[in-house]
Amino acid sequence: MVQEVVVLEGVGQRSVGQDRAGVPLILDRARRFADAYLFPAASAIDAMETAPEQQLRAMADQGFFGLGAAGVSAAAMREVVAAFAGGSLGVAFLWLQHQGALAAVARSTEPGIAARFTAALAARTLRAGVAVTGLRGRDPLTARTAAGGWTLTGTQPWLSGWGGVDVVLVNALAADDRVLSLLVDVPSAGEPLPDSITATSFDLVAARASTTSTVRFTDHPVPTDRLVATTTLAELQSRDGLGLAQNGALALGVAARAIALAGAPAGSGAVQAEHAAEFASATSALGTADPALLPAARATASALAVRAAATLAVRAGASAAVRGGDAERLSREALFLLVFGSRPAIRDELLVQLGAPPA
């Protein structure tokens, strides 16, 4: 599908201020871009098995890939995440992973890291993913000191963008309870994998264009000059709330799109108003400063996406059972977001909200 790029002036680092209504300018641009350029192509992107380069290049051309280093507030960033997810969940996934790597690089105090990589990541001339959940499980990622740097061994169970990124920000356990964040070169699509890397792709129910895979490293070398940060597992866990809130924003984006589409037919205003009120409440809850409340807020966002998508499917009728329509796609995306990036506390709260007792 060939589309004309929608040129939106003032996007990116020049748009971090406020408009006259007090709405961040970048949020207005993100919503307009998602509505005009992502959502019309959402079904086509959903059918792709590779990254949607046309849309990703357009986002980079208009400055969206630089937001992770642009000083955007956490609240505005969540709303930008929601805007893009409501346009195309697959695109939003890839963009959000890149932002995680960019933000870590931009704030790095390690010699040369920020100066060497920030500009290229912000322009997406260097494409990035993140492997930051491999510290858990039976085969955690570990970094062992070796000549000239470290060797990585272990499994990253979920890595989006595989085959379409140049580097991956990897968190790995090292000696003395430290966690090393390393910027690791990886092969792009068509390039042979080294013996030290194996990858198995997922056939996801939604967001297939995110090219998500499980990746295992075996004594994979990483040079000393790729150290981005050193922290501890406890410090990382204390910052887990940011990821929970941003992942919740993905669900809110799907919910917002379904609410808007379900409200289009005549006579549906009451249902739309009810869902809109739930949406406002869920948005506010994700902004809480109390980490203990975030699992419930994340569960609320995911449950709302399911209800909103189900309402849209019922209104759409039989067409919702045919692959390729908005109702069908949003229903799959809502299902996907019930379990993506979950935690035991989120799962238990979701079961309660969906009417089942915790397991």
C-alpha positions as YAML, in Angstrom:
chain: A
units: angstrom
residues:
- id: 1
  name: MET
  ca: [0.00, 0.00, 0.00]
- id: 2
  name: VAL
  ca: [1.46, 3.35, -1.05]
- id: 3
  name: GLN
  ca: [0.38, 6.40, 0.86]
- id: 4
  name: GLU
  ca: [1.37, 10.03, 0.69]
- id: 5
  name: VAL
  ca: [3.30, 11.10, 3.75]
- id: 6
  name: VAL
  ca: [1.40, 13.57, 5.88]
- id: 7
  name: VAL
  ca: [3.75, 16.48, 6.59]
- id: 8
  name: LEU
  ca: [3.20, 17.84, 10.08]
- id: 9
  name: GLU
  ca: [5.37, 20.79, 10.87]
- id: 10
  name: GLY
  ca: [6.88, 21.23, 14.32]
- id: 11
  name: VAL
  ca: [7.07, 17.55, 15.22]
- id: 12
  name: GLY
  ca: [9.90, 16.23, 17.39]
- id: 13
  name: GLN
  ca: [12.20, 18.13, 19.69]
- id: 14
  name: ARG
  ca: [10.75, 21.46, 18.52]
- id: 15
  name: SER
  ca: [7.31, 20.39, 19.77]
- id: 16
  name: VAL
  ca: [7.84, 19.72, 23.45]
- id: 17
  name: GLY
  ca: [6.12, 22.98, 24.51]
- id: 18
  name: GLN
  ca: [2.45, 23.70, 25.13]
- id: 19
  name: ASP
  ca: [-0.18, 25.04, 22.78]
- id: 20
  name: ARG
  ca: [-2.68, 27.66, 23.88]
- id: 21
  name: ALA
  ca: [-4.99, 25.02, 25.34]
- id: 22
  name: GLY
  ca: [-2.20, 23.61, 27.49]
- id: 23
  name: VAL
  ca: [-1.90, 20.40, 25.44]
- id: 24
  name: PRO
  ca: [1.67, 19.35, 24.60]
- id: 25
  name: LEU
  ca: [2.29, 20.18, 20.96]
- id: 26
  name: ILE
  ca: [3.94, 16.82, 20.36]
- id: 27
  name: LEU
  ca: [0.76, 15.04, 21.49]
- id: 28
  name: ASP
  ca: [-1.35, 16.96, 19.00]
- id: 29
  name: ARG
  ca: [1.09, 16.08, 16.21]
- id: 30
  name: ALA
  ca: [1.22, 12.43, 17.27]
- id: 31
  name: ARG
  ca: [-2.57, 12.12, 17.22]
- id: 32
  name: ARG
  ca: [-2.81, 13.76, 13.82]
- id: 33
  name: PHE
  ca: [-0.07, 11.54, 12.43]
- id: 34
  name: ALA
  ca: [-1.67, 8.39, 13.82]
- id: 35
  name: ASP
  ca: [-5.09, 9.29, 12.43]
- id: 36
  name: ALA
  ca: [-3.85, 10.36, 9.00]
- id: 37
  name: TYR
  ca: [-1.00, 7.98, 8.34]
- id: 38
  name: LEU
  ca: [-0.99, 4.96, 10.69]
- id: 39
  name: PHE
  ca: [-4.65, 4.05, 11.16]
- id: 40
  name: PRO
  ca: [-5.54, 4.02, 7.44]
- id: 41
  name: ALA
  ca: [-2.76, 1.47, 6.91]
- id: 42
  name: ALA
  ca: [-3.38, -0.48, 10.14]
- id: 43
  name: SER
  ca: [-4.95, -3.55, 8.52]
- id: 44
  name: ALA
  ca: [-2.21, -3.75, 5.89]
- id: 45
  name: ILE
  ca: [0.48, -3.40, 8.57]
- id: 46
  name: ASP
  ca: [-1.26, -6.07, 10.66]
- id: 47
  name: ALA
  ca: [-0.86, -8.54, 7.79]
- id: 48
  name: MET
  ca: [2.89, -7.87, 7.44]
- id: 49
  name: GLU
  ca: [5.53, -10.23, 8.75]
- id: 50
  name: THR
  ca: [8.30, -7.64, 8.52]
- id: 51
  name: ALA
  ca: [8.67, -4.17, 9.97]
- id: 52
  name: PRO
  ca: [6.57, -1.50, 8.17]
- id: 53
  name: GLU
  ca: [9.53, 0.57, 6.98]
- id: 54
  name: GLN
  ca: [7.41, 3.15, 5.14]
- id: 55
  name: GLN
  ca: [5.59, 4.21, 8.28]
- id: 56
  name: LEU
  ca: [8.69, 3.97, 10.48]
- id: 57
  name: ARG
  ca: [10.70, 6.14, 8.09]
- id: 58
  name: ALA
  ca: [7.90, 8.70, 8.04]
- id: 59
  name: MET
  ca: [7.89, 8.83, 11.84]
- id: 60
  name: ALA
  ca: [11.65, 9.33, 11.85]
- id: 61
  name: ASP
  ca: [11.48, 12.03, 9.18]
- id: 62
  name: GLN
  ca: [9.07, 13.99, 11.34]
- id: 63
  name: GLY
  ca: [11.13, 13.70, 14.52]
- id: 64
  name: PHE
  ca: [9.08, 11.18, 16.50]
- id: 65
  name: PHE
  ca: [12.02, 8.81, 16.95]
- id: 66
  name: GLY
  ca: [13.91, 11.45, 18.89]
- id: 67
  name: LEU
  ca: [11.38, 11.87, 21.69]
- id: 68
  name: GLY
  ca: [13.24, 9.59, 24.10]
- id: 69
  name: ALA
  ca: [15.99, 12.22, 24.28]
- id: 70
  name: ALA
  ca: [13.81, 15.32, 23.99]
- id: 71
  name: GLY
  ca: [12.76, 15.88, 27.60]
- id: 72
  name: VAL
  ca: [9.11, 14.92, 27.03]
- id: 73
  name: SER
  ca: [7.27, 14.41, 30.34]
- id: 74
  name: ALA
  ca: [6.24, 10.90, 31.35]
- id: 75
  name: ALA
  ca: [2.56, 11.88, 31.15]
- id: 76
  name: ALA
  ca: [2.90, 13.29, 27.63]
- id: 77
  name: MET
  ca: [4.93, 10.27, 26.55]
- id: 78
  name: ARG
  ca: [2.18, 7.90, 27.72]
- id: 79
  name: GLU
  ca: [-0.36, 9.79, 25.65]
- id: 80
  name: VAL
  ca: [1.91, 9.70, 22.60]
- id: 81
  name: VAL
  ca: [2.25, 5.92, 23.12]
- id: 82
  name: ALA
  ca: [-1.54, 5.64, 23.24]
- id: 83
  name: ALA
  ca: [-1.94, 7.74, 20.09]
- id: 84
  name: PHE
  ca: [0.43, 5.55, 18.11]
- id: 85
  name: ALA
  ca: [-1.08, 2.31, 19.48]
- id: 86
  name: GLY
  ca: [-4.50, 3.51, 18.37]
- id: 87
  name: GLY
  ca: [-3.03, 4.02, 14.91]
- id: 88
  name: SER
  ca: [-1.09, 0.77, 14.59]
- id: 89
  name: LEU
  ca: [-0.10, -1.45, 17.50]
- id: 90
  name: GLY
  ca: [2.76, -3.04, 15.55]
- id: 91
  name: VAL
  ca: [4.28, 0.34, 14.72]
- id: 92
  name: ALA
  ca: [3.81, 1.52, 18.31]
- id: 93
  name: PHE
  ca: [5.66, -1.54, 19.62]
- id: 94
  name: LEU
  ca: [8.70, -0.97, 17.43]
- id: 95
  name: TRP
  ca: [8.76, 2.76, 18.14]
- id: 96
  name: LEU
  ca: [8.44, 2.25, 21.90]
- id: 97
  name: GLN
  ca: [11.28, -0.30, 22.04]
- id: 98
  name: HIS
  ca: [13.51, 2.17, 20.21]
- id: 99
  name: GLN
  ca: [12.62, 4.92, 22.69]
- id: 100
  name: GLY
  ca: [13.76, 2.75, 25.58]
- id: 101
  name: ALA
  ca: [17.18, 2.29, 24.04]
- id: 102
  name: LEU
  ca: [17.47, 5.97, 23.07]
- id: 103
  name: ALA
  ca: [16.55, 7.22, 26.55]
- id: 104
  name: ALA
  ca: [19.13, 4.95, 28.19]
- id: 105
  name: VAL
  ca: [21.86, 6.04, 25.80]
- id: 106
  name: ALA
  ca: [21.02, 9.74, 26.08]
- id: 107
  name: ARG
  ca: [21.30, 9.73, 29.88]
- id: 108
  name: SER
  ca: [24.37, 7.49, 30.00]
- id: 109
  name: THR
  ca: [27.35, 8.78, 31.96]
- id: 110
  name: GLU
  ca: [29.70, 6.17, 30.51]
- id: 111
  name: PRO
  ca: [32.49, 7.71, 28.40]
- id: 112
  name: GLY
  ca: [31.46, 8.42, 24.83]
- id: 113
  name: ILE
  ca: [28.14, 6.57, 24.80]
- id: 114
  name: ALA
  ca: [25.76, 9.55, 24.60]
- id: 115
  name: ALA
  ca: [27.96, 11.49, 22.18]
- id: 116
  name: ARG
  ca: [28.51, 8.49, 19.94]
- id: 117
  name: PHE
  ca: [25.00, 7.09, 19.63]
- id: 118
  name: THR
  ca: [22.29, 9.59, 20.64]
- id: 119
  name: ALA
  ca: [22.03, 11.53, 17.38]
- id: 120
  name: ALA
  ca: [21.97, 8.40, 15.22]
- id: 121
  name: LEU
  ca: [19.29, 6.79, 17.37]
- id: 122
  name: ALA
  ca: [17.19, 9.98, 17.40]
- id: 123
  name: ALA
  ca: [17.31, 10.10, 13.60]
- id: 124
  name: ARG
  ca: [16.79, 6.32, 13.31]
- id: 125
  name: THR
  ca: [19.86, 5.97, 11.13]
- id: 126
  name: LEU
  ca: [20.73, 3.49, 13.88]
- id: 127
  name: ARG
  ca: [17.75, 1.24, 14.68]
- id: 128
  name: ALA
  ca: [17.40, -0.18, 18.18]
- id: 129
  name: GLY
  ca: [15.50, -2.74, 20.19]
- id: 130
  name: VAL
  ca: [15.61, -3.64, 23.88]
- id: 131
  name: ALA
  ca: [16.27, -6.89, 25.75]
- id: 132
  name: VAL
  ca: [15.55, -5.90, 29.31]
- id: 133
  name: THR
  ca: [13.33, -8.76, 30.55]
- id: 134
  name: GLY
  ca: [15.94, -11.50, 30.27]
- id: 135
  name: LEU
  ca: [16.95, -11.19, 33.91]
- id: 136
  name: ARG
  ca: [14.07, -13.44, 34.94]
- id: 137
  name: GLY
  ca: [13.35, -17.07, 34.21]
- id: 138
  name: ARG
  ca: [15.33, -20.28, 34.01]
- id: 139
  name: ASP
  ca: [18.03, -19.00, 31.66]
- id: 140
  name: PRO
  ca: [18.73, -15.40, 32.69]
- id: 141
  name: LEU
  ca: [21.05, -13.23, 30.66]
- id: 142
  name: THR
  ca: [24.46, -13.00, 32.27]
- id: 143
  name: ALA
  ca: [27.57, -10.96, 31.40]
- id: 144
  name: ARG
  ca: [30.91, -12.54, 32.19]
- id: 145
  name: THR
  ca: [34.13, -10.54, 32.11]
- id: 146
  name: ALA
  ca: [36.33, -11.46, 29.16]
- id: 147
  name: ALA
  ca: [39.27, -10.02, 27.27]
- id: 148
  name: GLY
  ca: [38.23, -6.66, 25.86]
- id: 149
  name: GLY
  ca: [34.80, -6.62, 27.50]
- id: 150
  name: TRP
  ca: [32.21, -9.27, 28.31]
- id: 151
  name: THR
  ca: [30.50, -12.35, 26.93]
- id: 152
  name: LEU
  ca: [26.71, -12.64, 27.04]
- id: 153
  name: THR
  ca: [24.97, -15.93, 27.77]
- id: 154
  name: GLY
  ca: [21.27, -16.53, 28.36]
- id: 155
  name: THR
  ca: [17.84, -16.04, 26.84]
- id: 156
  name: GLN
  ca: [15.86, -12.91, 26.07]
- id: 157
  name: PRO
  ca: [12.33, -14.36, 25.88]
- id: 158
  name: TRP
  ca: [10.76, -11.41, 24.07]
- id: 159
  name: LEU
  ca: [12.61, -9.14, 21.65]
- id: 160
  name: SER
  ca: [10.59, -7.01, 19.23]
- id: 161
  name: GLY
  ca: [12.10, -5.73, 16.00]
- id: 162
  name: TRP
  ca: [14.40, -8.71, 15.49]
- id: 163
  name: GLY
  ca: [15.87, -8.61, 11.98]
- id: 164
  name: GLY
  ca: [14.99, -4.93, 11.63]
- id: 165
  name: VAL
  ca: [17.33, -3.39, 14.21]
- id: 166
  name: ASP
  ca: [21.06, -2.74, 14.24]
- id: 167
  name: VAL
  ca: [21.65, -2.71, 18.00]
- id: 168
  name: VAL
  ca: [19.88, -4.03, 21.09]
- id: 169
  name: LEU
  ca: [20.06, -2.59, 24.59]
- id: 170
  name: VAL
  ca: [20.63, -5.66, 26.76]
- id: 171
  name: ASN
  ca: [20.37, -5.90, 30.53]
- id: 172
  name: ALA
  ca: [22.51, -8.71, 31.90]
- id: 173
  name: LEU
  ca: [23.44, -9.95, 35.37]
- id: 174
  name: ALA
  ca: [27.10, -9.57, 36.27]
- id: 175
  name: ALA
  ca: [29.20, -10.29, 39.35]
- id: 176
  name: ASP
  ca: [28.48, -8.70, 42.73]
- id: 177
  name: ASP
  ca: [24.73, -8.40, 42.04]
- id: 178
  name: ARG
  ca: [25.31, -5.77, 39.36]
- id: 179
  name: VAL
  ca: [23.25, -5.37, 36.20]
- id: 180
  name: LEU
  ca: [25.06, -4.18, 33.09]
- id: 181
  name: SER
  ca: [23.21, -2.36, 30.30]
- id: 182
  name: LEU
  ca: [25.08, -3.06, 27.07]
- id: 183
  name: LEU
  ca: [24.50, -1.82, 23.52]
- id: 184
  name: VAL
  ca: [24.96, -4.96, 21.44]
- id: 185
  name: ASP
  ca: [25.36, -5.14, 17.66]
- id: 186
  name: VAL
  ca: [22.98, -7.66, 16.04]
- id: 187
  name: PRO
  ca: [22.54, -8.83, 12.44]
- id: 188
  name: SER
  ca: [19.77, -7.35, 10.31]
- id: 189
  name: ALA
  ca: [17.41, -9.34, 8.08]
- id: 190
  name: GLY
  ca: [19.30, -11.31, 5.46]
- id: 191
  name: GLU
  ca: [22.57, -11.26, 7.39]
- id: 192
  name: PRO
  ca: [23.80, -14.58, 8.81]
- id: 193
  name: LEU
  ca: [23.58, -15.12, 12.54]
- id: 194
  name: PRO
  ca: [26.86, -15.72, 14.34]
- id: 195
  name: ASP
  ca: [27.23, -19.05, 16.13]
- id: 196
  name: SER
  ca: [26.78, -17.17, 19.41]
- id: 197
  name: ILE
  ca: [23.15, -16.15, 18.62]
- id: 198
  name: THR
  ca: [20.02, -18.18, 17.90]
- id: 199
  name: ALA
  ca: [16.56, -16.69, 17.32]
- id: 200
  name: THR
  ca: [13.07, -18.19, 17.12]
- id: 201
  name: SER
  ca: [10.25, -15.98, 15.86]
- id: 202
  name: PHE
  ca: [6.71, -15.90, 17.27]
- id: 203
  name: ASP
  ca: [3.54, -16.16, 15.19]
- id: 204
  name: LEU
  ca: [1.71, -13.58, 17.28]
- id: 205
  name: VAL
  ca: [-2.04, -13.14, 17.37]
- id: 206
  name: ALA
  ca: [-1.52, -9.39, 16.84]
- id: 207
  name: ALA
  ca: [1.29, -6.92, 16.10]
- id: 208
  name: ARG
  ca: [3.03, -9.45, 13.86]
- id: 209
  name: ALA
  ca: [4.88, -6.62, 12.12]
- id: 210
  name: SER
  ca: [6.83, -6.17, 15.36]
- id: 211
  name: THR
  ca: [8.86, -9.27, 14.29]
- id: 212
  name: THR
  ca: [9.09, -10.48, 17.87]
- id: 213
  name: SER
  ca: [11.42, -13.38, 18.66]
- id: 214
  name: THR
  ca: [13.05, -15.29, 21.48]
- id: 215
  name: VAL
  ca: [16.81, -14.77, 21.25]
- id: 216
  name: ARG
  ca: [19.53, -16.80, 22.96]
- id: 217
  name: PHE
  ca: [23.11, -15.63, 23.37]
- id: 218
  name: THR
  ca: [25.94, -18.09, 24.00]
- id: 219
  name: ASP
  ca: [29.28, -16.51, 24.92]
- id: 220
  name: HIS
  ca: [28.47, -13.59, 22.61]
- id: 221
  name: PRO
  ca: [31.26, -10.99, 22.79]
- id: 222
  name: VAL
  ca: [30.51, -7.36, 23.69]
- id: 223
  name: PRO
  ca: [33.36, -4.81, 23.78]
- id: 224
  name: THR
  ca: [34.08, -2.58, 26.76]
- id: 225
  name: ASP
  ca: [33.06, 0.61, 24.94]
- id: 226
  name: ARG
  ca: [29.43, -0.61, 24.71]
- id: 227
  name: LEU
  ca: [28.67, -0.29, 28.43]
- id: 228
  name: VAL
  ca: [25.70, 2.09, 28.78]
- id: 229
  name: ALA
  ca: [25.07, 1.86, 32.53]
- id: 230
  name: THR
  ca: [25.72, -0.19, 35.66]
- id: 231
  name: THR
  ca: [22.99, -0.64, 38.23]
- id: 232
  name: THR
  ca: [21.49, -3.29, 40.52]
- id: 233
  name: LEU
  ca: [18.51, -5.58, 40.16]
- id: 234
  name: ALA
  ca: [16.82, -3.81, 43.08]
- id: 235
  name: GLU
  ca: [17.23, -0.42, 41.40]
- id: 236
  name: LEU
  ca: [15.82, -1.75, 38.12]
- id: 237
  name: GLN
  ca: [12.82, -3.24, 39.90]
- id: 238
  name: SER
  ca: [12.16, 0.08, 41.62]
- id: 239
  name: ARG
  ca: [11.85, 1.67, 38.15]
- id: 240
  name: ASP
  ca: [9.53, -1.01, 36.80]
- id: 241
  name: GLY
  ca: [6.56, 1.34, 37.14]
- id: 242
  name: LEU
  ca: [7.58, 3.35, 34.07]
- id: 243
  name: GLY
  ca: [7.36, 0.27, 31.89]
- id: 244
  name: LEU
  ca: [4.05, -0.80, 33.42]
- id: 245
  name: ALA
  ca: [2.54, 2.62, 32.74]
- id: 246
  name: GLN
  ca: [3.78, 2.80, 29.16]
- id: 247
  name: ASN
  ca: [2.55, -0.71, 28.41]
- id: 248
  name: GLY
  ca: [-0.79, 0.30, 29.91]
- id: 249
  name: ALA
  ca: [-0.84, 3.22, 27.48]
- id: 250
  name: LEU
  ca: [-0.69, 0.73, 24.60]
- id: 251
  name: ALA
  ca: [-3.94, -0.79, 25.87]
- id: 252
  name: LEU
  ca: [-5.48, 2.67, 26.27]
- id: 253
  name: GLY
  ca: [-4.62, 3.43, 22.65]
- id: 254
  name: VAL
  ca: [-6.44, 0.33, 21.44]
- id: 255
  name: ALA
  ca: [-9.36, 1.16, 23.74]
- id: 256
  name: ALA
  ca: [-9.56, 4.75, 22.50]
- id: 257
  name: ARG
  ca: [-9.70, 3.65, 18.87]
- id: 258
  name: ALA
  ca: [-12.40, 1.07, 19.59]
- id: 259
  name: ILE
  ca: [-14.43, 3.61, 21.59]
- id: 260
  name: ALA
  ca: [-14.25, 6.12, 18.77]
- id: 261
  name: LEU
  ca: [-15.29, 3.58, 16.12]
- id: 262
  name: ALA
  ca: [-18.10, 2.14, 18.25]
- id: 263
  name: GLY
  ca: [-19.45, 5.64, 18.81]
- id: 264
  name: ALA
  ca: [-19.84, 6.35, 15.10]
- id: 265
  name: PRO
  ca: [-23.31, 4.73, 14.58]
- id: 266
  name: ALA
  ca: [-26.35, 6.73, 15.59]
- id: 267
  name: GLY
  ca: [-27.73, 5.92, 19.03]
- id: 268
  name: SER
  ca: [-24.47, 4.71, 20.52]
- id: 269
  name: GLY
  ca: [-23.63, 7.86, 22.45]
- id: 270
  name: ALA
  ca: [-24.49, 6.50, 25.88]
- id: 271
  name: VAL
  ca: [-22.14, 3.53, 25.57]
- id: 272
  name: GLN
  ca: [-19.42, 5.74, 24.16]
- id: 273
  name: ALA
  ca: [-19.82, 8.19, 27.05]
- id: 274
  name: GLU
  ca: [-19.56, 5.37, 29.60]
- id: 275
  name: HIS
  ca: [-16.39, 4.02, 27.99]
- id: 276
  name: ALA
  ca: [-14.99, 7.52, 27.66]
- id: 277
  name: ALA
  ca: [-15.43, 8.05, 31.40]
- id: 278
  name: GLU
  ca: [-13.66, 4.75, 32.08]
- id: 279
  name: PHE
  ca: [-10.90, 5.81, 29.71]
- id: 280
  name: ALA
  ca: [-10.35, 9.09, 31.56]
- id: 281
  name: SER
  ca: [-10.21, 7.26, 34.89]
- id: 282
  name: ALA
  ca: [-7.76, 4.66, 33.57]
- id: 283
  name: THR
  ca: [-5.55, 7.36, 32.07]
- id: 284
  name: SER
  ca: [-5.41, 9.15, 35.41]
- id: 285
  name: ALA
  ca: [-4.64, 5.93, 37.29]
- id: 286
  name: LEU
  ca: [-1.64, 5.15, 35.07]
- id: 287
  name: GLY
  ca: [-0.16, 8.49, 36.12]
- id: 288
  name: THR
  ca: [-0.08, 7.53, 39.80]
- id: 289
  name: ALA
  ca: [3.18, 8.02, 41.63]
- id: 290
  name: ASP
  ca: [2.47, 5.01, 43.89]
- id: 291
  name: PRO
  ca: [4.12, 1.89, 42.41]
- id: 292
  name: ALA
  ca: [1.84, -0.33, 44.49]
- id: 293
  name: LEU
  ca: [-1.20, 0.97, 42.57]
- id: 294
  name: LEU
  ca: [0.22, 0.56, 39.07]
- id: 295
  name: PRO
  ca: [-0.59, -3.16, 38.59]
- id: 296
  name: ALA
  ca: [-4.27, -2.42, 39.20]
- id: 297
  name: ALA
  ca: [-4.12, 0.59, 36.86]
- id: 298
  name: ARG
  ca: [-2.46, -1.51, 34.17]
- id: 299
  name: ALA
  ca: [-5.12, -4.23, 34.59]
- id: 300
  name: THR
  ca: [-7.88, -1.63, 34.30]
- id: 301
  name: ALA
  ca: [-6.45, -0.34, 31.02]
- id: 302
  name: SER
  ca: [-6.22, -3.85, 29.55]
- id: 303
  name: ALA
  ca: [-9.74, -4.78, 30.69]
- id: 304
  name: LEU
  ca: [-11.12, -1.58, 29.17]
- id: 305
  name: ALA
  ca: [-9.48, -2.41, 25.83]
- id: 306
  name: VAL
  ca: [-11.21, -5.80, 25.85]
- id: 307
  name: ARG
  ca: [-14.62, -4.34, 26.68]
- id: 308
  name: ALA
  ca: [-14.31, -1.53, 24.15]
- id: 309
  name: ALA
  ca: [-13.18, -3.92, 21.40]
- id: 310
  name: ALA
  ca: [-16.01, -6.33, 22.26]
- id: 311
  name: THR
  ca: [-18.55, -3.49, 22.05]
- id: 312
  name: LEU
  ca: [-17.18, -2.52, 18.65]
- id: 313
  name: ALA
  ca: [-17.33, -6.13, 17.45]
- id: 314
  name: VAL
  ca: [-20.98, -6.48, 18.49]
- id: 315
  name: ARG
  ca: [-21.87, -3.25, 16.72]
- id: 316
  name: ALA
  ca: [-19.96, -4.32, 13.62]
- id: 317
  name: GLY
  ca: [-21.88, -7.59, 13.45]
- id: 318
  name: ALA
  ca: [-20.78, -10.44, 11.20]
- id: 319
  name: SER
  ca: [-18.04, -8.36, 9.62]
- id: 320
  name: ALA
  ca: [-16.14, -8.57, 12.91]
- id: 321
  name: ALA
  ca: [-15.67, -12.29, 12.27]
- id: 322
  name: VAL
  ca: [-13.92, -11.65, 8.96]
- id: 323
  name: ARG
  ca: [-10.18, -11.11, 9.08]
- id: 324
  name: GLY
  ca: [-8.97, -7.70, 7.97]
- id: 325
  name: GLY
  ca: [-11.56, -5.39, 9.52]
- id: 326
  name: ASP
  ca: [-10.98, -2.89, 12.30]
- id: 327
  name: ALA
  ca: [-13.22, -4.65, 14.82]
- id: 328
  name: GLU
  ca: [-11.55, -8.01, 14.25]
- id: 329
  name: ARG
  ca: [-8.04, -6.56, 14.45]
- id: 330
  name: LEU
  ca: [-8.71, -4.46, 17.56]
- id: 331
  name: SER
  ca: [-10.23, -7.50, 19.28]
- id: 332
  name: ARG
  ca: [-7.05, -9.48, 18.67]
- id: 333
  name: GLU
  ca: [-4.91, -6.57, 19.84]
- id: 334
  name: ALA
  ca: [-6.94, -6.27, 23.04]
- id: 335
  name: LEU
  ca: [-6.48, -10.00, 23.67]
- id: 336
  name: PHE
  ca: [-2.75, -9.67, 23.08]
- id: 337
  name: LEU
  ca: [-2.46, -6.78, 25.55]
- id: 338
  name: LEU
  ca: [-4.15, -8.82, 28.29]
- id: 339
  name: VAL
  ca: [-0.97, -10.86, 28.63]
- id: 340
  name: PHE
  ca: [1.84, -8.77, 27.14]
- id: 341
  name: GLY
  ca: [4.37, -7.56, 29.73]
- id: 342
  name: SER
  ca: [2.24, -8.91, 32.56]
- id: 343
  name: ARG
  ca: [3.13, -9.50, 36.20]
- id: 344
  name: PRO
  ca: [1.46, -11.77, 38.78]
- id: 345
  name: ALA
  ca: [-0.21, -8.76, 40.44]
- id: 346
  name: ILE
  ca: [-1.59, -7.56, 37.08]
- id: 347
  name: ARG
  ca: [-2.87, -11.03, 36.23]
- id: 348
  name: ASP
  ca: [-4.64, -11.41, 39.59]
- id: 349
  name: GLU
  ca: [-6.27, -7.99, 39.28]
- id: 350
  name: LEU
  ca: [-7.36, -8.73, 35.71]
- id: 351
  name: LEU
  ca: [-8.97, -11.98, 36.77]
- id: 352
  name: VAL
  ca: [-10.96, -10.10, 39.41]
- id: 353
  name: GLN
  ca: [-12.01, -7.41, 36.93]
- id: 354
  name: LEU
  ca: [-13.02, -10.03, 34.38]
- id: 355
  name: GLY
  ca: [-15.13, -11.87, 36.95]
- id: 356
  name: ALA
  ca: [-12.89, -14.81, 37.83]
- id: 357
  name: PRO
  ca: [-11.06, -15.46, 41.11]
- id: 358
  name: PRO
  ca: [-7.25, -15.31, 41.05]
- id: 359
  name: ALA
  ca: [-5.53, -18.61, 40.24]
...
